[in-house]
Amino acid sequence: MNLIWQAYLRNHGAIIQDDRVVGFGDNAAELESARSATVLSDLSHFGLIHFSGEDAQSFLQGQLSCDVKQVNASAALYGGYCNPKGRLLASFLIWSQSIGNGGGYVMQLPAVVRPGIQKRLAMYVLRAKVKLADASDDLVCLGVAGNHAEALVRKNLGEVPASHLGVIHGESVSIIRLAQNRFELAIVPEKAPAIWEGLSRDAVPVGAPCWDWLEIKAGIPIITPATQEQFVPQMANLEAIGGVSFQKGCYPGQEIVARSQYLGKIKRRMYLANIRPGISENPVEAGDELFGADMGEQSIGMIVNASPSPDGGFDVLAVIQTSSVEAAAVHWKSLAGPSLEITPLPYSLS
């Protein structure tokens, strides 16, 4: 997290732990605001990798699951980075850059996995004319969400993107439309305080757990150390949110990803659900295993992401064996554990 920006947030009531804004003093009220009001969240718990150079596009096209050629000045994409076995090492949002450190591409992914992914990608640069740099302190990223998010962003910054994952670049800020009522702003640091102050007049400042919850409700998987190399992209519904191209050329794991798609071997899918642990039980976390009566003591799935729910318990994204969801109740951590209440995702699966 940019240290000057961190000091600014602390002076405005933010509680920061490990470069993550955990809240502003009332987590329960903030979570309810995320559901019912318009909220403003710092996104410094995500890291940024900047790719520059004349071969940046072709390099990324040969490494990522998404079609990087579709990423341009007006369009961002979700995507994945896989190992040779087609298992996800990272999921990310990528957009073209025109502010701050110039052109190229910016990849946003959890800060905790950024160093390892950047190092791994750098190993494959070889003779390509592309440079990778940690840009996490070069931009301040903010999230705005809620029924009045569009009006609020428009009021403070002018025009907003009209389409899903559309992007508008200003002189000092890029605006990305993540959903009908959710936006991300990537801002040069010196302009961030003024923009935060303008937005916070009409939006409730909230901690990262609230943004985590909004991502979960949107069905957006965030791969963390606990779930790296656990899923092929389709298990995490990445193709359903535009994060996989089946027409582009090769990338690590591409053959396995394509085979899973065309031979109908996707036996696990990501579901949205709620879990209500007992008071004495630990919080639900990414990497927790799931069980069902049809498979006995054999795990049938894994938690991808989890966050406290304003309705109680935890809302989660979980990759689960589809036959088990259809056959019986799914339980957290053991057959005797709390069951998952499956709820509809905001998008359809083929």
N, C-alpha and C positions, 0 to 999 in steps of 0.2 A: 504494500500500500504506500502510495506517495506520502512521505512524512509530513509535508506541509498540509496536505489534504487531511491526513489523519488528525493533526492538531486542530484543524478547523472543525472537524466533526466532533471531536471531544469537547471543544468549547461550546458546541451546540447540543450537548446532552447525550452524545452517542457513547455507548459502552462497547469498547473494542477489546477483543481477545484474539490473539494470533492473527492479526490483520483482518479480522472479520467483525463487522458490526453485529453484535448479538442482540442489541435492542436499544431502546431509549428509556427504559425504566419500568415499563408495564407491558410485559410480553403478551399477556392474555388480551388486553385492550388492543394492542397492535395487531394481533391475529384476527380479532373480530373486525378491525378496520380493513384488513386485507380482503375480507369477505364482503363487507357492506359499504365501504367508503372508497375514496381515492387515496392511494398511498404512494410514498416516495421512498425508494430504497437505494442505499449505496451498494454497488456490486463489486467491491474490491476483493471479495472472496474468490473472484474469477481472475485468472492470469491472462495475459495477452502475449502472443508471439507475432512479430511483424516479419513478413516475407517481402523482400525487395529484390530488384534485379530483373534483367530482361528475360530470364528463364523461369521466373517465379511461377507463372501460370502452368507451364509444361511440367515443372518439377512437382507442384502440388497435384496436378492431374494424374500423375503417375504414383501418387502416394495415398490419396484419399478416396473414400467411397462415393463422394458426391461429384457432380460434374462441375468442376471449377470454372469451366468456360461460361457457365450461367451466372457466375458472380461478377457483377459489374457495378458501375457507379449508382445504379438504382435498384440493385437486388442483392440480398444476402441469402445464405443457405445454411441449413443444418448439415452435418456430415459426421463421418466416423473415420477413425484411423485404426487399422486392424493389424494383427500379427500375421505371419504367413499361413496360419491355420484358420484365418478368417474370424478370429475372436477380437472383440473390441478392446483396444488399449485406451481409447479416448473417444468421447463424443464432443462436439463443438458447434459453435456458430462462427461463420466466416463471412467477412465483408471486404470490399475494396476500400482502400484508404486514400483520403484526399486532404486530410487535415493533420496537424501535428508533424509527424516525421515523414510526410510526403506520401508518394504512391505505394503501390504494392497491395498486399493483403494483410488483414488482421484476423487471427484465429483466437477465439475466446474459449477457454476451458478452465476447469477448476484450478486454482492457484497451486494446490497441492500436487497436481500431476504435471503442471507446466514444465518444470525443469527436466523431468525424465523424457517427456515427449519431445521437447525441443532438442535435447541431446541426441535422441534416437533419429529424429528426422535429419539432423545435421550430418549424421554418419553417411547418409545417402546422397548428399549434395555432389560429391566427387568433383567433376569438371563443370558442372552446371553453373551458370552465372546467376546465382541466387544467394542472398544473405539472410540469415535468421537472427533475430534480436529479441531479447526480452523487452516488451513494450509496456509492461504492467504499470510502470510509473509515468508513462508518457501520456496516458489518457485517463481521465476520471469517468467511469461508467456508472450511470444512474438508471434505475428502473422506475417507471411511472405506470400504475395500473389502477383500474377502477372505472366505473360508469362515466366519469367525467374526465378520464385521462386524456382523450383526444382534445377536448376543449381546452384543457389546462396546458397541454404542450403547445397547442396552436396559439393560445393567448401569450405565452412566454417566448416562443421561438418562431412563430409564424407558420409557414406551410408544414403539413405533415404528410408522410407517405400514404397513398390511398390503398395500396395492395398489401396482401400478406407478405411479410419479409421484404417489403419495399424499403428503400433507403433514400434519404435526402441529405445531401452534404451542404452545410453552411460554411462560413469562414472559420468558425471555431468549434462547431458541433456537427456530429452526424446523428441523424434520427433514424432508428430502425423500428418498423412496425412489426411487433411479434404476434399480435392478435388484434381483434377488433377493439379491445379495451386495454391493451398492454403495449408499452413502448420501452425501448432502450435508447439512452442518449450517451454517446461517446464524446467527451468534451476535453479540450485542451485545459490543463490544470488551472491556469491563471483565470479562466472564465468560469470555473466550476462554482466558486462560492456565490457569485451573483445569480447564477441559474438556480442553484439550490435554494437560495433565499426567495427567489420569485416563485418557484414551485411550492415551497413549503408553506406559503401563505394560504394555499387552498388544498394541500394534500398532507396527510398525516405521515410524518417520518416513521419508518419501521425498520426493524433489523432484518438481517439476512434470512432467518428462519421463515419470515413471512414470504420473501421472494421464493425460497425453496418450496413453500406450500403452493404458491401460484404456479410454479413450474410443474409440480406434480399434478395439479388439477388440469393443467394443459396437456398432460401426457408427454412431456419432454424428458427423455432419459438423460441423466447426468452420470457418466461413468467416473467412479472414484477408485482409489487404491483397493478398496474392499471388493470391487466387482470387475477389475481389469482382467481380461482374458477369460471371462465367463460366458459371454454371449456373442453369437454372430449377430450382425446388425438387425436382421429381421426379427430375432427374438425380442429385441428392445424396440420394435416397431419403427426403426429408423427410416425404413423405406416409406412408411405411411406419412412421414412429415417431410418428405423430399430429400432425405439424407443419403439415398443410395441411387446411383444411376446404373441401369443394366444395359445401356447402349455404349458407354464410354469404353476406353481401353483398359489395359491391365493395371492393377495396383496390388499391394500385398493382400493375400487372401481372396482375391477376386474370384478365382475358380470355385472355391468352396462357397462363397456367398451366392454366386450364380447358380451353382448346382442345387443349393438349398431352395432357391426360388423356383427353378424350373422343374425340379423332380418332386416337388411337393413334400419335402422332408422337414418342414418347419413344425416341429411337434411341441414347441414351447413358444408362448407369446407373452407380451407384457400387458398386465391388467392394472386397473386403478381400483383400489380397495381401501377399506378402513379396518383398523385393528384396535381393540380396546384391551390392553394388558391390565392385569391386576395391579393394585396399588404397590404391592411389594416387588413387582417385576421390573426389570431394567427397561429403558426406552427401546423402541424398535429402531434398528439401525440397518444401513446398507450392508449386505453380505449375510444377513440372518437367513437361515434355511427354513424351508416350508415343508410340511408333511401332509399326507392324505391317507385315508384308510385303504384306498385301492393299492397303495404301494408299500404299506407297512412302515418299516423303519428306514426305507430309502427316501431320500429327499426328492421332492417333486418340483422344487423351485427355489427362488432366492429373491430377497428384497433388493431392489435397485436403488430406490431413494425413499426416505421417510421423513415426515415432519409432523409436529403436533397439529391436530385439527381443531378448528374453532368449534366443532361439534363434539369434541371429546376424543380421546384416544389419539391415534396417529393415522393420517392419510399416507398411503404408500403407492409406489409403482413397484410391481412385482412380476418377474418372469416366472411363469408357472406352466407346467405340462397341461396342454389344453384338455386332454382326456380326463385328467384328474379334476379339473374345474367342472366338467360336465358330469362326473361320476359322483362326487361327494364333496363334503366340506373340506376346505383347505385350512390348515392350522399353522400357527407361528411357532417355530422352534421345536415342537414335538407334537405327537398325536394328541397329547393332553393339553396343548396350548390353546390360547384364544383363537377363534376362527376368524377368517377374513370375510368381510362383507364386500362382495364385488359390486362395483358401480360402473356405469357406462363411461367410456372414454369420449372425449370431445371430437373424435375423428373415427372414421370407419376403417376396418382392416379387410383386405381382399381375401 
